[in-house]
Amino acid sequence: MAFYTEKQMDDFLQSEERNITMPDGSSLIVNGSRLMWKHFDFLVDYTSFNEANIVKTTFSSCAETNLLFEAQFHEVVGFLSSFNRHHPVSITLPELLPSIKRKILSSSA
């Protein structure tokens, strides 16, 4: 378990914008906390997930939940990060997609 100082926690909560590449090649500016981006970077750098798969999963979830892309992106990154923490194995997004949808639909209800 990691412990953080108040300054470190404040830093994690600061907002940061990044360009995320969309399936059509365009980019979208997504705003999120530094902590969310830290989780995103970990998923992309150290697991079998990549930016394209996370974006594709986000769009798939948006279609079912009627949430905007940015809000859904945060949910998907959080779910994948949590899942990876509890199940640190190599797994593909198509295998996880039903679980992601169930979790997001139950949290938005």
N, C-alpha and C positions, 0 to 999 in steps of 0.2 A: 504494500500500500504506500502510495506517495503522499507526502504532506507538502503543502504549499503555503508560502507566506501570504499575507493580505495583499501585498504589492503584486505578487505573482498572480493571484486570483483576479485582481483588478485588471491586470494586463490581459488575461485570458478572455475577459468580458468585453474588451475593446472591439469595436466593429472594424471589419476589414472587407474590402471589395476585391473580387478577382474575376477575371474573364474565364468563362467556362465555354468550351467548344460544343456547339450543338451538332446534332446528326447531319444537318445540311451544310456544315462547314462554317456557318456564321458563329459569332460569339455573343454571349449574354453576360452582362455584369451581374454577379450574385453577391449580395451582402450577407455576411455572417460573422459570428464572433470568432476571435482568434482560436478559441478552443475548438470550435466546430471545424475550422480549417486545419488545425493540428490533427484532428481525427481523420479528416479527408486525406491529408498528406500521408498519414500512416497507412491507411487503406490502400492507396495507390502505390506507395513505395515498398510496402512489406507484406502485402497479401496478394491473392490472385485477382483482386478487383482492380479495375482501371477506370479512368475518367469516363470513357465512352460507355462502359457498362453501367456505371452509376447514373449517368445522364439518361440512358435508355430506360433503366428501371424507374427513374423519377418520372419520366413522361408516361410510362405505363401506369404508374400509381396515380398520376394526375387525372388520367382518363376515368379512373374508377372513383376518385374521391372528390372531384371538382375543386381541388385546391390549386392555387397558383404554383407555378414551377418553383419559385424560390422557397416557399414554405414547405413544399413537398421534398425539395432537395435536402433541407435541414433534417426532415424526418427520416429520409432514406439513409443519409450519412450516419445519423444517430443510431438507427436500427442496425446497420451493418457493423458499426463500431462495437455496439453492445454484443451483437451476435459473435463477432470475432473474439471478443474478450472471453466469452463463455465457451466457445467452441473453436479454439485456435487450430483449425485444420484447413486444408486447401479445399474450398468448395466453390462451385460456380454460381453466378447469379441466377441462371435459369432454375437451379435447384432450390434457391432461396426465395424466388419471386412469390410463390403462394404464401409463405410465412410473412413476408414483408407486407403484402396486401392485407392479410388478416390483421396484423398488428396495427397498421395505419388506419384501417377501417374501424377497428374497435376503439382506437384512441380519439377518432374524430366524431364518434357517435355520442 
